[in-house]
Amino acid sequence: MSPRARKFVGAAAMIAFVVVYALLAMTLAQTRPVQQANGAIQAVIYAVLGMGWVLPMLPLIKWMEGAKAAR
């Protein structure tokens, strides 16, 4: 697959994943245990949910740049 096509497919997959992940994170953030937690715990939960999409995306990003890394 050409690098251009690889980046296009990767970008489309990233957008789809982030949309689904954002909906899931919003749902989790509105659950009763999170809402009843104290402010410090809520801040940690929101930070984890906010940055939680990064780790699953790393393999996709590496795959998108795979042609450059192989050279």
ROMARKE-143708 format. One record per residue: residue number from 1; residue in three letters; x, z, y of N, C-alpha, C, O in turn. Coordinates in steps of 0.001 Angstrom, whole numbers, padded with zeros to 6 digits. Example, Ala and Ser with C-alpha at 12.3 -4.5 7.8 and 13.67 -1.06 7.14 Angstrom:
<pts>
@pos:1&code:ALA&n.X:013190&n.Z:007800&n.Y:-005690&ca.X:012300&ca.Z:007800&ca.Y:-004500&c.X:013200&c.Z:007800&c.Y:-003300&o.X:014236&o.Z:008465&o.Y:-003319
@pos:2&code:SER&n.X:012850&n.Z:007080&n.Y:-002250&ca.X:013670&ca.Z:007140&ca.Y:-001060&c.X:012900&c.Z:007870&c.Y:000030&o.X:013409&o.Z:008039&o.Y:001138
</pts>
This chain:
<pts>
@pos:1&code:MET&n.X:000853&n.Z:000000&n.Y:-001170&ca.X:000000&ca.Z:000000&ca.Y:000000&c.X:000900&c.Z:000000&c.Y:001235&o.X:001901&o.Z:000715&o.Y:001295
@pos:2&code:SER&n.X:000534&n.Z:-000789&n.Y:002180&ca.X:001343&ca.Z:-000869&ca.Y:003388&c.X:001246&c.Z:000430&c.Y:004188&o.X:000253&o.Z:001150&o.Y:004078
@pos:3&code:PRO&n.X:002261&n.Z:000735&n.Y:004987&ca.X:002216&ca.Z:001967&ca.Y:005792&c.X:001012&c.Z:002017&c.Y:006725&o.X:000440&o.Z:003084&o.Y:006950
@pos:4&code:ARG&n.X:000632&n.Z:000880&n.Y:007258&ca.X:-000506&ca.Z:000845&ca.Y:008171&c.X:-001806&c.Z:001191&c.Y:007443&o.X:-002616&o.Z:001965&o.Y:007954
@pos:5&code:ALA&n.X:-002003&n.Z:000627&n.Y:006265&ca.X:-003202&ca.Z:000926&ca.Y:005475&c.X:-003189&c.Z:002381&c.Y:005004&o.X:-004230&o.Z:003037&o.Y:004969
@pos:6&code:ARG&n.X:-002013&n.Z:002874&n.Y:004647&ca.X:-001876&ca.Z:004259&ca.Y:004200&c.X:-002273&c.Z:005222&c.Y:005328&o.X:-002947&o.Z:006223&o.Y:005083
@pos:7&code:LYS&n.X:-001860&n.Z:004922&n.Y:006541&ca.X:-002214&ca.Z:005772&ca.Y:007674&c.X:-003707&c.Z:005692&c.Y:007993&o.X:-004318&o.Z:006694&o.Y:008364
@pos:8&code:PHE&n.X:-004287&n.Z:004514&n.Y:007851&ca.X:-005714&ca.Z:004367&ca.Y:008110&c.X:-006535&c.Z:005166&c.Y:007105&o.X:-007452&o.Z:005894&o.Y:007486
@pos:9&code:VAL&n.X:-006209&n.Z:005032&n.Y:005830&ca.X:-006920&ca.Z:005762&ca.Y:004778&c.X:-006720&c.Z:007266&c.Y:004969&o.X:-007663&o.Z:008044&o.Y:004829
@pos:10&code:GLY&n.X:-005501&n.Z:007667&n.Y:005285&ca.X:-005216&ca.Z:009080&ca.Y:005509&c.X:-005975&c.Z:009641&c.Y:006701&o.X:-006496&o.Z:010754&o.Y:006636
@pos:11&code:ALA&n.X:-006039&n.Z:008887&n.Y:007778&ca.X:-006758&ca.Z:009341&ca.Y:008973&c.X:-008253&c.Z:009481&c.Y:008691&o.X:-008883&o.Z:010440&o.Y:009136
@pos:12&code:ALA&n.X:-008816&n.Z:008533&n.Y:007957&ca.X:-010237&ca.Z:008617&ca.Y:007608&c.X:-010498&c.Z:009833&c.Y:006723&o.X:-011500&o.Z:010527&o.Y:006897
@pos:13&code:ALA&n.X:-009598&n.Z:010091&n.Y:005777&ca.X:-009747&ca.Z:011257&ca.Y:004906&c.X:-009604&c.Z:012559&c.Y:005697&o.X:-010318&o.Z:013527&o.Y:005439
@pos:14&code:MET&n.X:-008684&n.Z:012578&n.Y:006653&ca.X:-008500&ca.Z:013774&ca.Y:007482&c.X:-009751&c.Z:014065&c.Y:008306&o.X:-010184&o.Z:015214&o.Y:008388
@pos:15&code:ILE&n.X:-010321&n.Z:013055&n.Y:008905&ca.X:-011513&ca.Z:013251&ca.Y:009726&c.X:-012659&c.Z:013775&c.Y:008864&o.X:-013354&o.Z:014713&o.Y:009253
@pos:16&code:ALA&n.X:-012853&n.Z:013177&n.Y:007708&ca.X:-013923&ca.Z:013629&ca.Y:006816&c.X:-013692&c.Z:015071&c.Y:006377&o.X:-014624&o.Z:015876&o.Y:006372
@pos:17&code:PHE&n.X:-012461&n.Z:015398&n.Y:006009&ca.X:-012158&ca.Z:016754&ca.Y:005565&c.X:-012373&c.Z:017767&c.Y:006679&o.X:-012963&o.Z:018822&o.Y:006447
@pos:18&code:VAL&n.X:-011908&n.Z:017463&n.Y:007880&ca.X:-012022&ca.Z:018413&ca.Y:008989&c.X:-013486&c.Z:018629&c.Y:009367&o.X:-013865&o.Z:019747&o.Y:009714
@pos:19&code:VAL&n.X:-014306&n.Z:017603&n.Y:009309&ca.X:-015733&ca.Z:017766&ca.Y:009613&c.X:-016376&c.Z:018702&c.Y:008593&o.X:-017088&o.Z:019635&o.Y:008966
@pos:20&code:VAL&n.X:-016128&n.Z:018457&n.Y:007314&ca.X:-016697&ca.Z:019309&ca.Y:006261&c.X:-016139&c.Z:020723&c.Y:006377&o.X:-016887&o.Z:021695&o.Y:006265
@pos:21&code:TYR&n.X:-014836&n.Z:020845&n.Y:006599&ca.X:-014221&ca.Z:022163&ca.Y:006713&c.X:-014776&c.Z:022937&c.Y:007914&o.X:-015021&o.Z:024139&o.Y:007813
@pos:22&code:ALA&n.X:-014971&n.Z:022270&n.Y:009024&ca.X:-015502&ca.Z:022945&ca.Y:010214&c.X:-016908&c.Z:023476&c.Y:009961&o.X:-017237&o.Z:024587&o.Y:010377
@pos:23&code:LEU&n.X:-017730&n.Z:022697&n.Y:009287&ca.X:-019075&ca.Z:023161&ca.Y:008960&c.X:-019027&c.Z:024371&c.Y:008031&o.X:-019776&o.Z:025332&o.Y:008207
@pos:24&code:LEU&n.X:-018147&n.Z:024312&n.Y:007052&ca.X:-017977&ca.Z:025442&ca.Y:006136&c.X:-017456&c.Z:026675&c.Y:006863&o.X:-017956&o.Z:027777&o.Y:006639
@pos:25&code:ALA&n.X:-016465&n.Z:026509&n.Y:007727&ca.X:-015894&ca.Z:027642&ca.Y:008465&c.X:-016937&c.Z:028265&c.Y:009384&o.X:-016996&o.Z:029489&o.Y:009507
@pos:26&code:MET&n.X:-017759&n.Z:027445&n.Y:010028&ca.X:-018807&ca.Z:027987&ca.Y:010887&c.X:-019821&c.Z:028790&c.Y:010082&o.X:-020290&o.Z:029839&o.Y:010523
@pos:27&code:THR&n.X:-020152&n.Z:028285&n.Y:008901&ca.X:-021079&ca.Z:029003&ca.Y:008034&c.X:-020498&c.Z:030345&c.Y:007605&o.X:-021188&o.Z:031364&o.Y:007641
@pos:28&code:LEU&n.X:-019234&n.Z:030346&n.Y:007201&ca.X:-018593&ca.Z:031587&ca.Y:006793&c.X:-018473&c.Z:032571&c.Y:007944&o.X:-018628&o.Z:033777&o.Y:007748
@pos:29&code:ALA&n.X:-018201&n.Z:032076&n.Y:009128&ca.X:-018044&ca.Z:032952&ca.Y:010288&c.X:-019358&c.Z:033615&c.Y:010682&o.X:-019347&o.Z:034652&o.Y:011346
@pos:30&code:GLN&n.X:-020469&n.Z:033048&n.Y:010293&ca.X:-021767&ca.Z:033599&ca.Y:010661&c.X:-022365&c.Z:034503&c.Y:009588&o.X:-023502&o.Z:034953&o.Y:009727
@pos:31&code:THR&n.X:-021614&n.Z:034776&n.Y:008519&ca.X:-022135&ca.Z:035647&ca.Y:007474&c.X:-022190&c.Z:037083&c.Y:007973&o.X:-021478&o.Z:037456&o.Y:008905
@pos:32&code:ARG&n.X:-023028&n.Z:037869&n.Y:007354&ca.X:-023245&ca.Z:039252&ca.Y:007772&c.X:-021979&c.Z:040107&c.Y:007724&o.X:-021734&o.Z:040858&o.Y:008667
@pos:33&code:PRO&n.X:-021146&n.Z:040026&n.Y:006648&ca.X:-019942&ca.Z:040874&ca.Y:006636&c.X:-018991&c.Z:040582&c.Y:007800&o.X:-018385&o.Z:041500&o.Y:008355
@pos:34&code:VAL&n.X:-018863&n.Z:039332&n.Y:008161&ca.X:-017972&ca.Z:038986&ca.Y:009273&c.X:-018565&c.Z:039478&c.Y:010586&o.X:-017846&o.Z:040014&o.Y:011429
@pos:35&code:GLN&n.X:-019839&n.Z:039303&n.Y:010762&ca.X:-020486&ca.Z:039722&ca.Y:012002&c.X:-020484&c.Z:041240&c.Y:012181&o.X:-020482&o.Z:041730&o.Y:013311
@pos:36&code:GLN&n.X:-020485&n.Z:041986&n.Y:011077&ca.X:-020506&ca.Z:043447&ca.Y:011161&c.X:-019109&c.Z:044063&c.Y:011185&o.X:-018976&o.Z:045271&o.Y:011383
@pos:37&code:ALA&n.X:-018083&n.Z:043270&n.Y:010991&ca.X:-016708&ca.Z:043782&ca.Y:011014&c.X:-016313&c.Z:044127&c.Y:012442&o.X:-016912&o.Z:043644&o.Y:013403
@pos:38&code:ASN&n.X:-015280&n.Z:044982&n.Y:012564&ca.X:-014833&ca.Z:045322&ca.Y:013915&c.X:-014070&c.Z:044146&c.Y:014536&o.X:-013761&o.Z:043171&o.Y:013850
@pos:39&code:GLY&n.X:-013775&n.Z:044239&n.Y:015812&ca.X:-013210&ca.Z:043123&ca.Y:016565&c.X:-011873&c.Z:042625&c.Y:016043&o.X:-011631&o.Z:041418&o.Y:016025
@pos:40&code:ALA&n.X:-010989&n.Z:043542&n.Y:015614&ca.X:-009669&ca.Z:043127&ca.Y:015129&c.X:-009791&c.Z:042336&c.Y:013828&o.X:-009108&o.Z:041329&o.Y:013643
@pos:41&code:ILE&n.X:-010654&n.Z:042788&n.Y:012940&ca.X:-010840&ca.Z:042070&ca.Y:011674&c.X:-011487&c.Z:040718&c.Y:011934&o.X:-011120&o.Z:039725&o.Y:011305
@pos:42&code:GLN&n.X:-012437&n.Z:040669&n.Y:012845&ca.X:-013049&ca.Z:039384&ca.Y:013196&c.X:-012006&c.Z:038415&c.Y:013751&o.X:-012023&o.Z:037229&o.Y:013421
@pos:43&code:ALA&n.X:-011107&n.Z:038911&n.Y:014585&ca.X:-010077&ca.Z:038045&ca.Y:015154&c.X:-009198&c.Z:037460&c.Y:014060&o.X:-008858&o.Z:036278&o.Y:014104
@pos:44&code:VAL&n.X:-008828&n.Z:038274&n.Y:013078&ca.X:-008007&ca.Z:037786&ca.Y:011965&c.X:-008780&c.Z:036752&c.Y:011153&o.X:-008233&o.Z:035710&o.Y:010794
@pos:45&code:ILE&n.X:-010039&n.Z:037031&n.Y:010864&ca.X:-010857&ca.Z:036088&ca.Y:010087&c.X:-010991&c.Z:034762&c.Y:010833&o.X:-010854&o.Z:033698&o.Y:010231
@pos:46&code:TYR&n.X:-011257&n.Z:034817&n.Y:012129&ca.X:-011403&ca.Z:033590&ca.Y:012914&c.X:-010092&c.Z:032807&c.Y:012977&o.X:-010098&o.Z:031576&o.Y:012944
@pos:47&code:ALA&n.X:-008971&n.Z:033522&n.Y:013069&ca.X:-007674&ca.Z:032843&ca.Y:013088&c.X:-007403&c.Z:032153&c.Y:011755&o.X:-006935&o.Z:031015&o.Y:011720
@pos:48&code:VAL&n.X:-007698&n.Z:032844&n.Y:010667&ca.X:-007486&ca.Z:032252&ca.Y:009338&c.X:-008408&c.Z:031048&c.Y:009140&o.X:-007974&o.Z:029998&o.Y:008666
@pos:49&code:LEU&n.X:-009678&n.Z:031204&n.Y:009505&ca.X:-010603&ca.Z:030083&ca.Y:009372&c.X:-010214&c.Z:028922&c.Y:010299&o.X:-010369&o.Z:027757&o.Y:009935
@pos:50&code:GLY&n.X:-009721&n.Z:029239&n.Y:011469&ca.X:-009346&ca.Z:028194&ca.Y:012418&c.X:-008133&c.Z:027391&c.Y:011995&o.X:-008051&o.Z:026191&o.Y:012257
@pos:51&code:MET&n.X:-007190&n.Z:028052&n.Y:011340&ca.X:-005968&ca.Z:027363&ca.Y:010909&c.X:-005979&c.Z:027006&c.Y:009424&o.X:-005022&o.Z:026420&o.Y:008918
@pos:52&code:GLY&n.X:-007042&n.Z:027353&n.Y:008735&ca.X:-007117&ca.Z:027144&ca.Y:007291&c.X:-007116&c.Z:025694&c.Y:006844&o.X:-006862&o.Z:025419&o.Y:005671
@pos:53&code:TRP&n.X:-007387&n.Z:024780&n.Y:007721&ca.X:-007427&ca.Z:023372&ca.Y:007338&c.X:-006022&c.Z:022767&c.Y:007241&o.X:-005848&o.Z:021698&o.Y:006656
@pos:54&code:VAL&n.X:-005034&n.Z:023438&n.Y:007803&ca.X:-003690&ca.Z:022863&ca.Y:007889&c.X:-003042&c.Z:022728&c.Y:006511&o.X:-002533&o.Z:021659&o.Y:006173
@pos:55&code:LEU&n.X:-003054&n.Z:023784&n.Y:005723&ca.X:-002378&ca.Z:023743&ca.Y:004424&c.X:-002924&c.Z:022670&c.Y:003481&o.X:-002132&o.Z:021974&o.Y:002847
@pos:56&code:PRO&n.X:-004242&n.Z:022509&n.Y:003364&ca.X:-004724&ca.Z:021428&ca.Y:002496&c.X:-004359&c.Z:020027&c.Y:003004&o.X:-004325&o.Z:019080&o.Y:002219
@pos:57&code:MET&n.X:-004091&n.Z:019889&n.Y:004285&ca.X:-003764&ca.Z:018582&ca.Y:004847&c.X:-002292&c.Z:018207&c.Y:004682&o.X:-001956&o.Z:017028&o.Y:004791
@pos:58&code:LEU&n.X:-001422&n.Z:019147&n.Y:004428&ca.X:000010&ca.Z:018842&ca.Y:004320&c.X:000323&c.Z:017790&c.Y:003255&o.X:001093&o.Z:016871&o.Y:003536
@pos:59&code:PRO&n.X:-000238&n.Z:017881&n.Y:002041&ca.X:000043&ca.Z:016804&ca.Y:001071&c.X:-000434&c.Z:015431&c.Y:001533&o.X:000225&o.Z:014421&o.Y:001282
@pos:60&code:LEU&n.X:-001578&n.Z:015398&n.Y:002208&ca.X:-002078&ca.Z:014114&ca.Y:002713&c.X:-001159&c.Z:013555&c.Y:003785&o.X:-000881&o.Z:012356&o.Y:003808
@pos:61&code:ILE&n.X:-000688&n.Z:014416&n.Y:004670&ca.X:000223&ca.Z:013967&ca.Y:005726&c.X:001529&c.Z:013451&c.Y:005109&o.X:002054&o.Z:012423&o.Y:005538
@pos:62&code:LYS&n.X:002045&n.Z:014154&n.Y:004119&ca.X:003260&ca.Z:013696&ca.Y:003443&c.X:003025&c.Z:012362&c.Y:002755&o.X:003900&o.Z:011496&o.Y:002759
@pos:63&code:TRP&n.X:001833&n.Z:012189&n.Y:002155&ca.X:001523&ca.Z:010923&ca.Y:001508&c.X:001439&c.Z:009800&c.Y:002544&o.X:001907&o.Z:008688&o.Y:002298
@pos:64&code:MET&n.X:000845&n.Z:010094&n.Y:003699&ca.X:000720&ca.Z:009076&ca.Y:004739&c.X:002088&c.Z:008616&c.Y:005229&o.X:002266&o.Z:007439&o.Y:005541
@pos:65&code:GLU&n.X:003045&n.Z:009516&n.Y:005301&ca.X:004395&ca.Z:009182&ca.Y:005758&c.X:005329&c.Z:008860&c.Y:004596&o.X:006541&o.Z:008755&o.Y:004786
@pos:66&code:GLY&n.X:004783&n.Z:008705&n.Y:003414&ca.X:005574&ca.Z:008516&ca.Y:002204&c.X:006503&c.Z:007311&c.Y:002244&o.X:007617&o.Z:007375&o.Y:001725
@pos:67&code:ALA&n.X:006075&n.Z:006245&n.Y:002833&ca.X:006914&ca.Z:005040&ca.Y:002872&c.X:008173&c.Z:005271&c.Y:003696&o.X:009242&o.Z:004763&o.Y:003357
@pos:68&code:LYS&n.X:008049&n.Z:006040&n.Y:004785&ca.X:009211&ca.Z:006330&ca.Y:005618&c.X:010159&c.Z:007295&c.Y:004939&o.X:011377&o.Z:007156&o.Y:005047
@pos:69&code:ALA&n.X:009599&n.Z:008290&n.Y:004228&ca.X:010430&ca.Z:009309&ca.Y:003572&c.X:011191&c.Z:008723&c.Y:002388&o.X:012271&o.Z:009214&o.Y:002059
@pos:70&code:ALA&n.X:010664&n.Z:007693&n.Y:001740&ca.X:011311&ca.Z:007106&ca.Y:000576&c.X:012510&c.Z:006270&c.Y:000953&o.X:013377&o.Z:006028&o.Y:000112
@pos:71&code:ARG&n.X:012586&n.Z:005828&n.Y:002175&ca.X:013690&ca.Z:004957&ca.Y:002610&c.X:014950&c.Z:005715&c.Y:002838&o.X:015966&o.Z:005127&o.Y:003207
</pts>
